[in-house]
Amino acid sequence: MESKRYDILRRTGIRLLFLLLLTAAFSSCKVGKAYVRPAVELPVALPAGGDSISLGDWEWLDIYTDTYLQRLIGKALEHNKDMLIAAARIKEMAAQKRISVANLLPQLNGQLFAEREFENYRGEKPTQDNQLDAKLALTWELDLWGNLRWGKEAAVAEYLQTVEAQRAMQLTIIAEVASAYYELVTLDNELSIVKQTLQARQEGVRLARIRFEGGAYLGDLLPAGTGGGGAYGYTGAGPGT
């Protein structure tokens, strides 16, 4: 009687242990929940007169119409190492995305093997043995736990992330080149104004010297700001007085 009861308990314990192990195995293979986009409170309608087009959606050629600046930006985008790396990264992510999509499809593999063997034992008549072997295999992995589907979505997300990263880098380079260009143009304009002012002052001094040599008063000759007689405290007469 005792042995029978012990046997029943032992079997029950084995069944419970097996059930626990099976539950743990299935829980480890649980498919993750589908991504749900968080709710964002957006206005029902745009304000009257508002523009829904962002400046980032415009082509930079339409924003910067200066042809010289366009050439500078084009060269910066073409030869910038970070942009080249980003472009190569996009190609890599695009290939990875195609691979992840192809994993969901059936795969067909083929193999062809050919061999020719000559035999000539003891100088007898040689024989030739030809072998030709062909294999064709069709495989299709059943995505029971969503591993391939999640891998595909991850590859697509990484690809889009890489594209947006390159776009952000491109906007940054364009903005930096344009800012430096306009700063240089401003400095050139300021330098041109200074040169024109200096030329006007020099011309005023030349005319004052001519009049002074003709006998006019020095204080009445030089205009204000050119180092005239008022600045030097000179009110004397010219050589003709």
Secondary structure per residue as TSV (DSSP state, phi and psi in degrees):
chain	resnum	aa	ss	phi	psi
A	1	M	-	360.0	-45.5
A	2	E	H	-63.9	-40.7
A	3	S	H	-65.3	-36.0
A	4	K	H	-67.2	-41.2
A	5	R	H	-66.0	-40.7
A	6	Y	H	-62.0	-39.5
A	7	D	H	-64.6	-39.9
A	8	I	H	-65.6	-42.4
A	9	L	H	-64.1	-39.5
A	10	R	H	-64.5	-43.2
A	11	R	H	-65.4	-40.3
A	12	T	H	-62.7	-41.9
A	13	G	H	-63.8	-39.4
A	14	I	H	-64.9	-40.8
A	15	R	H	-65.5	-41.8
A	16	L	H	-64.2	-40.6
A	17	L	H	-64.5	-42.7
A	18	F	H	-62.5	-39.7
A	19	L	H	-65.3	-40.3
A	20	L	H	-65.1	-42.7
A	21	L	H	-64.5	-39.5
A	22	L	H	-66.6	-39.8
A	23	T	H	-64.1	-42.3
A	24	A	H	-64.7	-37.8
A	25	A	H	-65.5	-42.7
A	26	F	H	-71.1	-34.2
A	27	S	H	-68.6	-31.5
A	28	S	H	-71.4	-22.2
A	29	C	T	-99.0	16.0
A	30	K	-	-65.2	135.0
A	31	V	-	-78.6	135.4
A	32	G	-	-67.6	159.3
A	33	K	-	-72.3	149.1
A	34	A	-	-68.4	145.0
A	35	Y	-	-67.3	131.8
A	36	V	-	-118.8	123.6
A	37	R	-	-68.3	131.3
A	38	P	-	-65.5	148.1
A	39	A	-	-71.3	132.9
A	40	V	-	-122.4	129.2
A	41	E	-	-79.9	107.3
A	42	L	-	-115.0	149.7
A	43	P	-	-65.4	147.7
A	44	V	S	-65.9	-39.9
A	45	A	S	-139.9	152.6
A	46	L	-	-74.8	151.5
A	47	P	-	-60.1	154.8
A	48	A	T	-63.0	132.4
A	49	G	T	80.7	1.2
A	50	G	-	-77.1	153.0
A	51	D	-	-109.4	123.5
A	52	S	-	-86.4	-3.0
A	53	I	-	-90.5	123.6
A	54	S	-	-84.6	152.8
A	55	L	G	-64.2	-27.5
A	56	G	G	-69.3	-16.4
A	57	D	G	-85.9	-8.6
A	58	W	S	-81.3	153.3
A	59	E	-	-77.3	136.9
A	60	W	H	-65.4	-22.5
A	61	L	H	-68.0	-26.6
A	62	D	H	-82.1	-21.5
A	63	I	H	-85.9	-47.0
A	64	Y	-	-104.5	103.9
A	65	T	-	-93.5	-5.4
A	66	D	-	-67.5	120.8
A	67	T	H	-64.6	-37.4
A	68	Y	H	-66.6	-42.0
A	69	L	H	-64.8	-37.2
A	70	Q	H	-62.0	-40.0
A	71	R	H	-65.9	-39.9
A	72	L	H	-63.8	-44.0
A	73	I	H	-65.0	-41.4
A	74	G	H	-60.8	-42.4
A	75	K	H	-67.2	-38.3
A	76	A	H	-64.1	-41.8
A	77	L	H	-70.2	-31.4
A	78	E	H	-76.8	-36.0
A	79	H	H	-107.7	-1.1
A	80	N	-	-70.4	129.3
A	81	K	H	-67.2	-37.7
A	82	D	H	-64.1	-36.9
A	83	M	H	-68.4	-37.3
A	84	L	H	-65.2	-40.4
A	85	I	H	-65.5	-41.0
A	86	A	H	-64.9	-39.1
A	87	A	H	-64.8	-41.4
A	88	A	H	-66.2	-35.4
A	89	R	H	-65.0	-38.0
A	90	I	H	-64.1	-42.4
A	91	K	H	-62.6	-39.5
A	92	E	H	-64.0	-44.9
A	93	M	H	-68.0	-33.6
A	94	A	H	-65.4	-41.3
A	95	A	H	-65.7	-40.0
A	96	Q	H	-65.1	-35.6
A	97	K	H	-66.0	-41.7
A	98	R	H	-65.5	-36.6
A	99	I	H	-65.3	-43.0
A	100	S	H	-65.1	-34.1
A	101	V	H	-71.5	-38.4
A	102	A	H	-67.0	-25.0
A	103	N	T	-66.1	-21.7
A	104	L	T	-80.4	-11.7
A	105	L	S	-99.4	159.8
A	106	P	-	-63.6	147.1
A	107	Q	E	-113.6	130.4
A	108	L	E	-112.4	121.2
A	109	N	E	-119.2	137.4
A	110	G	E	-130.6	149.9
A	111	Q	E	-143.9	131.9
A	112	L	E	-124.1	129.0
A	113	F	E	-131.6	128.8
A	114	A	E	-132.5	140.1
A	115	E	E	-146.6	138.5
A	116	R	E	-126.1	128.2
A	117	E	E	-128.1	131.0
A	118	F	E	-105.0	134.6
A	119	E	E	-125.9	134.4
A	120	N	-	-147.3	90.6
A	121	Y	-	-93.5	129.7
A	122	R	T	57.3	31.4
A	123	G	T	71.5	12.6
A	124	E	-	-77.4	-172.2
A	125	K	-	-65.8	124.0
A	126	P	-	-68.1	146.7
A	127	T	E	-119.5	153.9
A	128	Q	E	-122.7	131.4
A	129	D	E	-122.7	117.1
A	130	N	E	-107.1	134.2
A	131	Q	E	-126.8	133.9
A	132	L	E	-134.6	124.4
A	133	D	E	-132.1	134.0
A	134	A	E	-133.0	135.4
A	135	K	E	-129.3	140.8
A	136	L	E	-135.9	125.6
A	137	A	E	-129.5	133.0
A	138	L	E	-116.7	120.0
A	139	T	E	-126.0	149.0
A	140	W	-	-149.3	113.4
A	141	E	-	-80.9	125.0
A	142	L	-	-80.6	119.1
A	143	D	-	-85.3	73.8
A	144	L	S	-70.4	-37.5
A	145	W	S	-103.7	9.1
A	146	G	S	77.3	15.2
A	147	N	H	-63.6	-44.8
A	148	L	H	-71.0	-37.4
A	149	R	H	-65.6	-43.7
A	150	W	H	-66.6	-35.3
A	151	G	H	-63.8	-37.7
A	152	K	H	-65.6	-45.4
A	153	E	H	-64.8	-36.9
A	154	A	H	-65.4	-40.0
A	155	A	H	-66.0	-40.2
A	156	V	H	-64.7	-41.9
A	157	A	H	-64.2	-41.4
A	158	E	H	-65.7	-37.5
A	159	Y	H	-63.7	-47.1
A	160	L	H	-64.1	-37.2
A	161	Q	H	-62.9	-41.0
A	162	T	H	-66.5	-39.7
A	163	V	H	-63.0	-45.4
A	164	E	H	-67.5	-34.1
A	165	A	H	-64.9	-41.3
A	166	Q	H	-65.3	-39.6
A	167	R	H	-63.7	-42.5
A	168	A	H	-63.7	-40.6
A	169	M	H	-64.6	-39.2
A	170	Q	H	-63.9	-43.6
A	171	L	H	-63.1	-38.3
A	172	T	H	-64.8	-44.5
A	173	I	H	-64.1	-43.3
A	174	I	H	-61.0	-44.5
A	175	A	H	-64.5	-41.2
A	176	E	H	-66.5	-42.5
A	177	V	H	-64.5	-44.5
A	178	A	H	-64.4	-41.1
A	179	S	H	-63.1	-45.2
A	180	A	H	-64.5	-36.8
A	181	Y	H	-65.5	-48.4
A	182	Y	H	-68.5	-31.1
A	183	E	H	-66.0	-40.1
A	184	L	H	-66.8	-39.5
A	185	V	H	-62.5	-40.6
A	186	T	H	-62.8	-44.0
A	187	L	H	-64.5	-38.2
A	188	D	H	-63.5	-40.7
A	189	N	H	-65.8	-41.0
A	190	E	H	-63.5	-40.9
A	191	L	H	-64.2	-39.2
A	192	S	H	-63.9	-39.4
A	193	I	H	-65.5	-41.1
A	194	V	H	-63.4	-41.6
A	195	K	H	-64.8	-41.2
A	196	Q	H	-64.6	-39.7
A	197	T	H	-64.5	-43.0
A	198	L	H	-63.0	-40.0
A	199	Q	H	-64.8	-39.7
A	200	A	H	-66.1	-40.9
A	201	R	H	-63.2	-43.1
A	202	Q	H	-63.0	-38.9
A	203	E	H	-66.0	-39.0
A	204	G	H	-63.7	-41.3
A	205	V	H	-64.1	-39.4
A	206	R	H	-63.3	-44.7
A	207	L	H	-65.7	-38.1
A	208	A	H	-65.1	-38.3
A	209	R	H	-65.2	-38.3
A	210	I	H	-64.1	-45.0
A	211	R	H	-67.3	-37.2
A	212	F	H	-63.8	-41.4
A	213	E	H	-67.5	-20.8
A	214	G	T	-85.8	-4.5
A	215	G	T	113.8	5.2
A	216	A	-	-82.1	162.1
A	217	Y	-	-70.2	140.2
A	218	L	S	-67.3	-36.8
A	219	G	T	-67.5	-22.8
A	220	D	T	-93.5	-2.5
A	221	L	T	-96.9	-51.6
A	222	L	S	-77.6	129.9
A	223	P	-	-71.1	164.4
A	224	A	T	-63.3	136.9
A	225	G	T	88.4	0.5
A	226	T	S	-108.5	13.3
A	227	G	-	81.8	42.8
A	228	G	-	-76.0	-169.5
A	229	G	H	-65.1	-32.9
A	230	G	H	-62.5	-36.1
A	231	A	H	-69.1	-33.3
A	232	Y	H	-94.8	-7.1
A	233	G	T	72.1	24.2
A	234	Y	-	-100.7	124.3
A	235	T	-	-128.3	17.0
A	236	G	-	-73.7	167.9
A	237	A	-	-88.4	163.7
A	238	G	-	-79.3	-174.3
A	239	P	T	-68.5	-15.1
A	240	G	T	-87.3	1.7
A	241	T	-	-106.8	360.0
